[in-house]
Amino acid sequence: MISNNFALLLVLATATIASAFTTSNVKSHNDASTQLKVASSNEVGRRQFFAGVAVTSVTFLVGQSPSFADVSDGNVLPAGAAEFSRVVKMKEKWISVGKRVKSADSKIDEKEWDSILRDLRGVYNAGDDMKGVAKGMSDPSKKKRGNEIVATLRNQAQAGEAPIQKQDLDGFLAVHKKTTALIDEFFDLLSDVPDEI
């Protein structure tokens, strides 16, 4: 869309520049087949006015910020869907961190522990998105439990920093197990399927 607007702006700018170089005084020429008349000053002013309006409107269109992007364009998710997408990605990444740590046994170096700490902080930060998702829950009891899970998850994430800083593999795995269970419980709240089925 911007490339189309840019092309239109280029065409209008070219037309404006071209109209600036036209002469306002065209001499009369009488011939049997054609007759040229002197252009009036009002006609040139009108042409310049409309060229200015066109350039101004194109500048307005090109200058729009991404906040005006239409969801139907496919480049932006609506707020609730974007929050949910980030929570799903966090869950997948957190599960892969657990698998990676379990398979590494005691062979985790300093860089890996730093990466695990960043991932744990990502779990903590996902709490904001989880709160946004919980707002969309229709059942008040589920909404309340969702917010409680977020608070508990954040507390567990904060508590998980100590085993990581000590490079305590068993301590981290215990925190990972608790946080994963909380995340799973949160996703269970989103299910509307009755247990009887």
C-alpha positions as CSV (number, residue, x, y, z in Angstrom):
1,M,0.0,0.0,0.0
2,I,2.8,2.4,0.8
3,S,4.4,1.7,-2.6
4,N,1.2,2.6,-4.4
5,N,0.9,5.8,-2.3
6,F,4.5,6.6,-3.1
7,A,3.9,6.1,-6.8
8,L,0.8,8.4,-6.6
9,L,2.8,11.0,-4.7
10,L,5.5,10.9,-7.4
11,V,3.0,11.4,-10.2
12,L,1.4,14.3,-8.4
13,A,4.7,15.9,-7.6
14,T,5.7,15.6,-11.2
15,A,2.4,17.1,-12.3
16,T,2.9,20.0,-9.8
17,I,6.4,20.6,-11.0
18,A,5.4,20.5,-14.6
19,S,2.5,23.0,-14.0
20,A,5.0,25.3,-12.4
21,F,7.1,25.5,-15.6
22,T,4.1,26.2,-17.9
23,T,3.9,29.7,-19.1
24,S,1.0,31.8,-18.0
25,N,1.1,34.1,-21.0
26,V,0.3,32.3,-24.2
27,K,0.2,34.6,-27.2
28,S,-2.8,34.5,-29.4
29,H,-2.3,32.9,-32.7
30,N,-5.0,33.2,-35.3
31,D,-5.1,30.5,-37.9
32,A,-7.9,29.0,-39.9
33,S,-7.7,25.6,-38.1
34,T,-6.7,26.6,-34.5
35,Q,-7.0,29.5,-32.2
36,L,-5.0,29.8,-29.0
37,K,-6.1,32.2,-26.3
38,V,-4.2,33.7,-23.4
39,A,-4.6,31.7,-20.2
40,S,-6.2,33.7,-17.5
41,S,-4.5,34.0,-14.1
42,N,-7.6,32.4,-12.4
43,E,-7.1,29.2,-14.4
44,V,-3.4,28.9,-13.3
45,G,-4.4,29.5,-9.6
46,R,-7.1,26.9,-9.8
47,R,-4.6,24.4,-11.2
48,Q,-2.1,25.1,-8.5
49,F,-4.8,24.9,-5.8
50,F,-5.9,21.4,-6.9
51,A,-2.3,20.2,-7.3
52,G,-1.6,21.4,-3.7
53,V,-4.8,19.7,-2.4
54,A,-3.7,16.5,-4.1
55,V,-0.2,16.6,-2.7
56,T,-1.5,17.4,0.8
57,S,-4.0,14.5,0.7
58,V,-1.4,12.0,-0.5
59,T,1.1,13.2,2.1
60,F,-1.6,12.5,4.7
61,L,-2.2,9.0,3.3
62,V,1.5,8.1,3.2
63,G,2.1,9.6,6.6
64,Q,-0.3,7.3,8.5
65,S,1.3,5.4,11.3
66,P,1.0,1.6,11.6
67,S,-1.6,2.0,14.4
68,F,-4.1,2.6,11.6
69,A,-3.3,-0.8,10.0
70,D,-6.3,-2.9,9.2
71,V,-6.5,-6.3,10.9
72,S,-8.0,-7.7,7.7
73,D,-4.7,-6.8,5.9
74,G,-3.2,-9.8,7.7
75,N,-0.3,-8.0,9.2
76,V,-1.6,-7.5,12.7
77,L,-3.6,-9.7,15.1
78,P,-6.3,-8.2,17.3
79,A,-5.2,-7.6,20.8
80,G,-6.8,-10.7,22.4
81,A,-5.5,-13.0,19.7
82,A,-2.0,-11.5,19.9
83,E,-1.9,-12.0,23.6
84,F,-3.0,-15.6,23.3
85,S,-0.5,-16.2,20.5
86,R,2.4,-14.9,22.7
87,V,1.2,-17.1,25.7
88,V,1.1,-20.2,23.4
89,K,4.6,-19.4,22.1
90,M,5.9,-19.0,25.7
91,K,4.4,-22.3,26.7
92,E,6.1,-24.1,23.8
93,K,9.4,-22.5,24.5
94,W,9.2,-23.2,28.2
95,I,8.5,-26.9,27.6
96,S,11.5,-27.1,25.2
97,V,13.7,-25.5,27.9
98,G,12.6,-28.2,30.3
99,K,13.4,-30.9,27.8
100,R,16.8,-29.3,27.0
101,V,17.7,-29.1,30.7
102,K,16.6,-32.7,31.4
103,S,18.7,-34.1,28.5
104,A,21.8,-32.0,29.5
105,D,22.1,-33.7,32.9
106,S,24.9,-31.8,34.7
107,K,26.6,-30.5,31.5
108,I,25.1,-27.0,31.5
109,D,27.6,-24.2,31.0
110,E,27.3,-20.5,32.1
111,K,25.8,-19.3,28.7
112,E,23.1,-22.0,28.9
113,W,22.2,-20.9,32.5
114,D,22.0,-17.3,31.3
115,S,19.7,-18.4,28.5
116,I,17.5,-20.4,30.9
117,L,17.3,-17.3,33.2
118,R,16.1,-15.2,30.2
119,D,13.5,-17.8,29.4
120,L,12.3,-17.8,33.0
121,R,11.9,-14.1,32.9
122,G,9.9,-14.5,29.7
123,V,7.5,-16.7,31.6
124,Y,7.2,-14.0,34.2
125,N,6.6,-11.3,31.6
126,A,4.0,-13.5,29.9
127,G,1.9,-12.9,33.0
128,D,0.6,-9.6,31.4
129,D,-0.6,-11.5,28.3
130,M,-2.1,-14.2,30.5
131,K,-4.1,-11.5,32.4
132,G,-5.3,-10.1,29.1
133,V,-6.4,-13.6,28.0
134,A,-8.1,-14.1,31.4
135,K,-10.1,-10.9,30.9
136,G,-11.8,-12.6,27.9
137,M,-13.0,-15.6,30.0
138,S,-16.8,-15.5,30.3
139,D,-17.1,-17.5,33.5
140,P,-16.3,-15.3,36.5
141,S,-14.9,-18.2,38.5
142,K,-12.5,-19.1,35.7
143,K,-11.5,-15.5,35.3
144,K,-10.7,-15.3,39.1
145,R,-8.7,-18.6,39.0
146,G,-6.9,-17.4,35.9
147,N,-5.7,-14.3,37.7
148,E,-4.7,-16.4,40.7
149,I,-2.6,-18.7,38.4
150,V,-0.9,-15.6,36.9
151,A,0.1,-14.3,40.4
152,T,1.3,-17.8,41.5
153,L,3.2,-18.3,38.3
154,R,5.0,-15.0,38.7
155,N,5.9,-15.9,42.3
156,Q,7.3,-19.2,41.1
157,A,9.3,-17.5,38.3
158,Q,10.8,-15.2,40.9
159,A,11.6,-18.1,43.1
160,G,13.2,-19.9,40.2
161,E,15.9,-17.4,39.8
162,A,17.8,-18.7,42.9
163,P,18.4,-22.2,41.6
164,I,19.5,-20.8,38.3
165,Q,22.0,-18.5,39.8
166,K,23.3,-21.3,42.0
167,Q,23.2,-23.6,38.9
168,D,21.2,-26.1,40.8
169,L,19.8,-28.5,38.3
170,D,17.4,-30.3,40.6
171,G,16.1,-27.0,42.1
172,F,15.4,-25.6,38.6
173,L,13.6,-28.8,37.5
174,A,11.4,-28.5,40.5
175,V,10.5,-24.9,39.6
176,H,10.0,-25.9,36.0
177,K,7.6,-28.7,37.0
178,K,5.5,-26.3,39.1
179,T,5.4,-23.5,36.5
180,T,4.5,-25.9,33.7
181,A,1.7,-27.3,35.8
182,L,0.4,-23.8,36.4
183,I,0.6,-22.9,32.7
184,D,-1.3,-26.2,31.8
185,E,-4.0,-25.4,34.4
186,F,-4.4,-21.9,32.8
187,F,-4.9,-23.4,29.4
188,D,-7.4,-25.9,30.9
189,L,-9.4,-22.9,32.0
190,L,-9.7,-21.8,28.4
191,S,-11.4,-25.0,27.4
192,D,-15.2,-24.9,27.2
193,V,-15.6,-28.6,26.7
194,P,-17.4,-30.2,29.7
195,D,-15.6,-33.0,31.6
196,E,-18.4,-35.5,31.1
197,I,-17.8,-35.9,27.4
